[in-house]
Amino acid sequence: MTTIPTEVTLDQRRAACRALGLPPAMVADLRLAREGVRASLYVLDREGRRIAHGEQPLTAEVHIPAAEEVTTP
């Protein structure tokens, strides 16, 4: 059995976001599941600043479905 990591580094998180085509600075949360990926992204104003809702930043959830086909690099 492989060892399960106890943490994910910032570089690993950024690499995962980039691999999915998501700008790392906009990703608030990222979840992998059988059906694909769910990401919570910060909502930005026209100047690129995060929009707050009360005390918390406003986010939007996106779903990236898993492909049916299996690809190998």
N, CA, C and O atoms as CSV, one atom per row, in Angstrom:
chain,resi,resn,atom,element,x,y,z
A,1,MET,N,N,0.837,-1.172,0.000
A,1,MET,CA,C,0.000,0.000,0.000
A,1,MET,C,C,0.888,1.243,0.000
A,1,MET,O,O,1.938,1.265,0.641
A,2,THR,N,N,0.463,2.259,-0.713
A,2,THR,CA,C,1.241,3.491,-0.748
A,2,THR,C,C,0.958,4.336,0.482
A,2,THR,O,O,-0.083,4.201,1.127
A,3,THR,N,N,1.891,5.193,0.787
A,3,THR,CA,C,1.734,6.090,1.924
A,3,THR,C,C,0.847,7.262,1.526
A,3,THR,O,O,1.030,7.863,0.468
A,4,ILE,N,N,-0.103,7.576,2.376
A,4,ILE,CA,C,-0.978,8.720,2.132
A,4,ILE,C,C,-0.310,9.955,2.714
A,4,ILE,O,O,0.069,9.962,3.886
A,5,PRO,N,N,-0.162,11.004,1.905
A,5,PRO,CA,C,0.501,12.204,2.422
A,5,PRO,C,C,-0.320,12.850,3.537
A,5,PRO,O,O,-1.545,12.741,3.566
A,6,THR,N,N,0.362,13.507,4.432
A,6,THR,CA,C,-0.313,14.185,5.538
A,6,THR,C,C,-0.675,15.620,5.182
A,6,THR,O,O,-1.459,16.258,5.884
A,7,GLU,N,N,-0.108,16.125,4.097
A,7,GLU,CA,C,-0.420,17.488,3.660
A,7,GLU,C,C,-0.103,17.639,2.183
A,7,GLU,O,O,0.594,16.812,1.594
A,8,VAL,N,N,-0.620,18.699,1.600
A,8,VAL,CA,C,-0.361,19.038,0.202
A,8,VAL,C,C,0.364,20.372,0.203
A,8,VAL,O,O,-0.065,21.319,0.863
A,9,THR,N,N,1.454,20.444,-0.531
A,9,THR,CA,C,2.225,21.686,-0.557
A,9,THR,C,C,1.537,22.717,-1.448
A,9,THR,O,O,0.689,22.380,-2.274
A,10,LEU,N,N,1.913,23.958,-1.265
A,10,LEU,CA,C,1.382,25.041,-2.087
A,10,LEU,C,C,1.741,24.819,-3.557
A,10,LEU,O,O,0.922,25.073,-4.441
A,11,ASP,N,N,2.955,24.349,-3.819
A,11,ASP,CA,C,3.365,24.072,-5.202
A,11,ASP,C,C,2.518,22.965,-5.826
A,11,ASP,O,O,2.177,23.044,-7.006
A,12,GLN,N,N,2.170,21.928,-5.047
A,12,GLN,CA,C,1.321,20.849,-5.553
A,12,GLN,C,C,-0.086,21.368,-5.854
A,12,GLN,O,O,-0.682,20.999,-6.866
A,13,ARG,N,N,-0.612,22.213,-4.984
A,13,ARG,CA,C,-1.940,22.796,-5.196
A,13,ARG,C,C,-1.947,23.644,-6.459
A,13,ARG,O,O,-2.861,23.543,-7.277
A,14,ARG,N,N,-0.932,24.475,-6.613
A,14,ARG,CA,C,-0.837,25.320,-7.815
A,14,ARG,C,C,-0.720,24.477,-9.073
A,14,ARG,O,O,-1.338,24.792,-10.090
A,15,ALA,N,N,0.067,23.408,-9.016
A,15,ALA,CA,C,0.245,22.531,-10.173
A,15,ALA,C,C,-1.072,21.849,-10.544
A,15,ALA,O,O,-1.385,21.711,-11.726
A,16,ALA,N,N,-1.845,21.422,-9.541
A,16,ALA,CA,C,-3.144,20.794,-9.808
A,16,ALA,C,C,-4.091,21.791,-10.466
A,16,ALA,O,O,-4.790,21.443,-11.418
A,17,CYS,N,N,-4.122,23.004,-9.978
A,17,CYS,CA,C,-4.982,24.035,-10.577
A,17,CYS,C,C,-4.584,24.293,-12.022
A,17,CYS,O,O,-5.440,24.353,-12.905
A,18,ARG,N,N,-3.297,24.445,-12.261
A,18,ARG,CA,C,-2.827,24.701,-13.628
A,18,ARG,C,C,-3.146,23.530,-14.549
A,18,ARG,O,O,-3.517,23.739,-15.704
A,19,ALA,N,N,-3.008,22.310,-14.059
A,19,ALA,CA,C,-3.314,21.129,-14.874
A,19,ALA,C,C,-4.786,21.109,-15.278
A,19,ALA,O,O,-5.138,20.585,-16.335
A,20,LEU,N,N,-5.644,21.683,-14.431
A,20,LEU,CA,C,-7.080,21.742,-14.724
A,20,LEU,C,C,-7.472,23.001,-15.482
A,20,LEU,O,O,-8.637,23.175,-15.839
A,21,GLY,N,N,-6.505,23.880,-15.732
A,21,GLY,CA,C,-6.788,25.121,-16.448
A,21,GLY,C,C,-7.435,26.187,-15.584
A,21,GLY,O,O,-8.083,27.101,-16.095
A,22,LEU,N,N,-7.258,26.071,-14.270
A,22,LEU,CA,C,-7.828,27.041,-13.334
A,22,LEU,C,C,-6.727,27.952,-12.808
A,22,LEU,O,O,-5.660,27.467,-12.432
A,23,PRO,N,N,-6.962,29.264,-12.773
A,23,PRO,CA,C,-5.952,30.168,-12.212
A,23,PRO,C,C,-5.821,29.940,-10.702
A,23,PRO,O,O,-6.785,30.161,-9.969
A,24,PRO,N,N,-4.666,29.509,-10.226
A,24,PRO,CA,C,-4.500,29.173,-8.809
A,24,PRO,C,C,-4.938,30.272,-7.842
A,24,PRO,O,O,-5.474,29.966,-6.776
A,25,ALA,N,N,-4.726,31.536,-8.185
A,25,ALA,CA,C,-5.084,32.638,-7.288
A,25,ALA,C,C,-6.589,32.785,-7.119
A,25,ALA,O,O,-7.041,33.400,-6.153
A,26,MET,N,N,-7.372,32.233,-8.037
A,26,MET,CA,C,-8.831,32.347,-7.967
A,26,MET,C,C,-9.480,31.154,-7.273
A,26,MET,O,O,-10.677,31.194,-6.988
A,27,VAL,N,N,-8.724,30.097,-6.993
A,27,VAL,CA,C,-9.298,28.873,-6.431
A,27,VAL,C,C,-9.353,28.952,-4.912
A,27,VAL,O,O,-8.324,29.043,-4.241
A,28,ALA,N,N,-10.579,28.915,-4.379
A,28,ALA,CA,C,-10.775,28.912,-2.932
A,28,ALA,C,C,-10.783,27.487,-2.400
A,28,ALA,O,O,-10.304,27.231,-1.296
A,29,ASP,N,N,-11.334,26.549,-3.193
A,29,ASP,CA,C,-11.461,25.164,-2.766
A,29,ASP,C,C,-11.468,24.283,-4.009
A,29,ASP,O,O,-11.995,24.670,-5.052
A,30,LEU,N,N,-10.880,23.100,-3.891
A,30,LEU,CA,C,-10.798,22.169,-5.014
A,30,LEU,C,C,-11.050,20.766,-4.485
A,30,LEU,O,O,-10.389,20.318,-3.548
A,31,ARG,N,N,-12.014,20.072,-5.092
A,31,ARG,CA,C,-12.363,18.717,-4.642
A,31,ARG,C,C,-12.404,17.775,-5.832
A,31,ARG,O,O,-13.042,18.057,-6.846
A,32,LEU,N,N,-11.714,16.655,-5.691
A,32,LEU,CA,C,-11.715,15.617,-6.719
A,32,LEU,C,C,-12.687,14.529,-6.315
A,32,LEU,O,O,-12.757,14.152,-5.145
A,33,ALA,N,N,-13.436,14.024,-7.280
A,33,ALA,CA,C,-14.385,12.943,-7.022
A,33,ALA,C,C,-14.491,12.087,-8.276
A,33,ALA,O,O,-13.973,12.457,-9.330
A,34,ARG,N,N,-15.150,10.963,-8.167
A,34,ARG,CA,C,-15.329,10.070,-9.324
A,34,ARG,C,C,-15.986,10.782,-10.496
A,34,ARG,O,O,-15.629,10.547,-11.650
A,35,GLU,N,N,-16.944,11.651,-10.200
A,35,GLU,CA,C,-17.681,12.313,-11.277
A,35,GLU,C,C,-16.955,13.515,-11.866
A,35,GLU,O,O,-17.449,14.135,-12.808
A,36,GLY,N,N,-15.794,13.849,-11.327
A,36,GLY,CA,C,-15.010,14.947,-11.873
A,36,GLY,C,C,-14.409,15.811,-10.788
A,36,GLY,O,O,-14.011,15.319,-9.732
A,37,VAL,N,N,-14.348,17.092,-11.054
A,37,VAL,CA,C,-13.745,18.053,-10.139
A,37,VAL,C,C,-14.767,19.139,-9.826
A,37,VAL,O,O,-15.492,19.601,-10.707
A,38,ARG,N,N,-14.814,19.532,-8.571
A,38,ARG,CA,C,-15.621,20.678,-8.165
A,38,ARG,C,C,-14.664,21.711,-7.584
A,38,ARG,O,O,-13.840,21.406,-6.722
A,39,ALA,N,N,-14.792,22.931,-8.073
A,39,ALA,CA,C,-13.922,24.003,-7.603
A,39,ALA,C,C,-14.762,25.199,-7.197
A,39,ALA,O,O,-15.719,25.559,-7.882
A,40,SER,N,N,-14.401,25.810,-6.085
A,40,SER,CA,C,-14.992,27.081,-5.678
A,40,SER,C,C,-13.994,28.161,-6.064
A,40,SER,O,O,-12.844,28.155,-5.626
A,41,LEU,N,N,-14.458,29.083,-6.890
A,41,LEU,CA,C,-13.600,30.159,-7.366
A,41,LEU,C,C,-14.044,31.481,-6.773
A,41,LEU,O,O,-15.240,31.736,-6.632
A,42,TYR,N,N,-13.072,32.328,-6.422
A,42,TYR,CA,C,-13.397,33.658,-5.932
A,42,TYR,C,C,-14.029,34.463,-7.063
A,42,TYR,O,O,-13.598,34.374,-8.213
A,43,VAL,N,N,-15.057,35.250,-6.730
A,43,VAL,CA,C,-15.689,36.141,-7.696
A,43,VAL,C,C,-14.954,37.474,-7.617
A,43,VAL,O,O,-14.773,38.036,-6.536
A,44,LEU,N,N,-14.534,37.972,-8.784
A,44,LEU,CA,C,-13.754,39.204,-8.842
A,44,LEU,C,C,-14.553,40.333,-9.473
A,44,LEU,O,O,-15.440,40.097,-10.292
A,45,ASP,N,N,-14.229,41.569,-9.083
A,45,ASP,CA,C,-14.852,42.709,-9.735
A,45,ASP,C,C,-14.069,43.035,-11.016
A,45,ASP,O,O,-13.115,42.333,-11.353
A,46,ARG,N,N,-14.456,44.060,-11.702
A,46,ARG,CA,C,-13.816,44.400,-13.000
A,46,ARG,C,C,-12.342,44.760,-12.861
A,46,ARG,O,O,-11.581,44.653,-13.823
A,47,GLU,N,N,-11.939,45.184,-11.670
A,47,GLU,CA,C,-10.533,45.527,-11.434
A,47,GLU,C,C,-9.717,44.333,-10.937
A,47,GLU,O,O,-8.521,44.460,-10.678
A,48,GLY,N,N,-10.370,43.170,-10.806
A,48,GLY,CA,C,-9.664,41.963,-10.387
A,48,GLY,C,C,-9.596,41.750,-8.890
A,48,GLY,O,O,-8.847,40.894,-8.421
A,49,ARG,N,N,-10.380,42.529,-8.120
A,49,ARG,CA,C,-10.391,42.370,-6.662
A,49,ARG,C,C,-11.504,41.406,-6.263
A,49,ARG,O,O,-12.555,41.358,-6.902
A,50,ARG,N,N,-11.266,40.647,-5.212
A,50,ARG,CA,C,-12.284,39.720,-4.701
A,50,ARG,C,C,-13.469,40.500,-4.151
A,50,ARG,O,O,-13.299,41.510,-3.468
A,51,ILE,N,N,-14.655,40.029,-4.452
A,51,ILE,CA,C,-15.883,40.632,-3.941
A,51,ILE,C,C,-16.248,39.933,-2.639
A,51,ILE,O,O,-16.256,38.704,-2.566
A,52,ALA,N,N,-16.550,40.722,-1.614
A,52,ALA,CA,C,-16.927,40.156,-0.323
A,52,ALA,C,C,-18.441,40.156,-0.175
A,52,ALA,O,O,-19.143,41.015,-0.708
A,53,HIS,N,N,-18.917,39.166,0.567
A,53,HIS,CA,C,-20.322,39.097,0.961
A,53,HIS,C,C,-20.320,39.035,2.466
A,53,HIS,O,O,-20.102,37.975,3.053
A,54,GLY,N,N,-20.561,40.159,3.086
A,54,GLY,CA,C,-20.396,40.241,4.536
A,54,GLY,C,C,-18.913,40.180,4.858
A,54,GLY,O,O,-18.122,40.964,4.332
A,55,GLU,N,N,-18.544,39.254,5.716
A,55,GLU,CA,C,-17.140,39.096,6.119
A,55,GLU,C,C,-16.384,38.101,5.238
A,55,GLU,O,O,-15.159,38.010,5.323
A,56,GLN,N,N,-17.099,37.357,4.396
A,56,GLN,CA,C,-16.491,36.288,3.601
A,56,GLN,C,C,-16.391,36.673,2.125
A,56,GLN,O,O,-17.230,37.417,1.618
A,57,PRO,N,N,-15.358,36.163,1.432
A,57,PRO,CA,C,-15.281,36.417,-0.010
A,57,PRO,C,C,-16.387,35.650,-0.740
A,57,PRO,O,O,-16.725,34.527,-0.366
A,58,LEU,N,N,-16.937,36.259,-1.770
A,58,LEU,CA,C,-17.973,35.631,-2.572
A,58,LEU,C,C,-17.311,34.613,-3.500
A,58,LEU,O,O,-16.287,34.906,-4.117
A,59,THR,N,N,-17.898,33.414,-3.597
A,59,THR,CA,C,-17.353,32.374,-4.464
A,59,THR,C,C,-18.448,31.820,-5.368
A,59,THR,O,O,-19.640,31.960,-5.090
A,60,ALA,N,N,-18.019,31.196,-6.442
A,60,ALA,CA,C,-18.918,30.502,-7.361
A,60,ALA,C,C,-18.370,29.097,-7.547
A,60,ALA,O,O,-17.163,28.911,-7.697
A,61,GLU,N,N,-19.255,28.111,-7.537
A,61,GLU,CA,C,-18.823,26.724,-7.703
A,61,GLU,C,C,-18.944,26.307,-9.163
A,61,GLU,O,O,-19.946,26.575,-9.826
A,62,VAL,N,N,-17.901,25.647,-9.644
A,62,VAL,CA,C,-17.919,25.097,-10.998
A,62,VAL,C,C,-17.680,23.594,-10.910
A,62,VAL,O,O,-17.005,23.106,-10.004
A,63,HIS,N,N,-18.248,22.877,-11.870
A,63,HIS,CA,C,-18.084,21.430,-11.934
A,63,HIS,C,C,-17.448,21.102,-13.270
A,63,HIS,O,O,-17.945,21.514,-14.318
A,64,ILE,N,N,-16.346,20.359,-13.236
A,64,ILE,CA,C,-15.681,19.893,-14.436
A,64,ILE,C,C,-15.886,18.381,-14.462
A,64,ILE,O,O,-15.262,17.661,-13.682
A,65,PRO,N,N,-16.765,17.885,-15.363
A,65,PRO,CA,C,-17.062,16.449,-15.358
A,65,PRO,C,C,-15.869,15.613,-15.810
A,65,PRO,O,O,-15.026,16.072,-16.580
A,66,ALA,N,N,-15.816,14.393,-15.321
A,66,ALA,CA,C,-14.775,13.447,-15.720
A,66,ALA,C,C,-15.088,12.940,-17.119
A,66,ALA,O,O,-16.252,12.716,-17.453
A,67,ALA,N,N,-14.067,12.760,-17.930
A,67,ALA,CA,C,-14.232,12.218,-19.262
A,67,ALA,C,C,-14.493,10.719,-19.161
A,67,ALA,O,O,-13.991,10.053,-18.256
A,68,GLU,N,N,-15.266,10.205,-20.079
A,68,GLU,CA,C,-15.558,8.766,-20.104
A,68,GLU,C,C,-14.372,7.959,-20.611
A,68,GLU,O,O,-14.204,6.793,-20.254
A,69,GLU,N,N,-13.555,8.587,-21.445
A,69,GLU,CA,C,-12.437,7.872,-22.044
A,69,GLU,C,C,-11.218,7.903,-21.132
A,69,GLU,O,O,-11.056,8.813,-20.319
A,70,VAL,N,N,-10.385,6.919,-21.274
A,70,VAL,CA,C,-9.149,6.836,-20.514
A,70,VAL,C,C,-8.014,7.219,-21.453
A,70,VAL,O,O,-7.853,6.642,-22.529
A,71,THR,N,N,-7.228,8.211,-21.021
A,71,THR,CA,C,-6.089,8.631,-21.842
A,71,THR,C,C,-4.802,8.351,-21.084
A,71,THR,O,O,-4.764,8.437,-19.856
A,72,THR,N,N,-3.765,8.020,-21.807
A,72,THR,CA,C,-2.462,7.801,-21.187
A,72,THR,C,C,-1.469,8.759,-21.812
A,72,THR,O,O,-1.499,9.000,-23.018
A,73,PRO,N,N,-0.599,9.298,-20.993
A,73,PRO,CA,C,0.392,10.266,-21.514
A,73,PRO,C,C,1.419,9.617,-22.412
A,73,PRO,O,O,2.311,10.295,-22.922
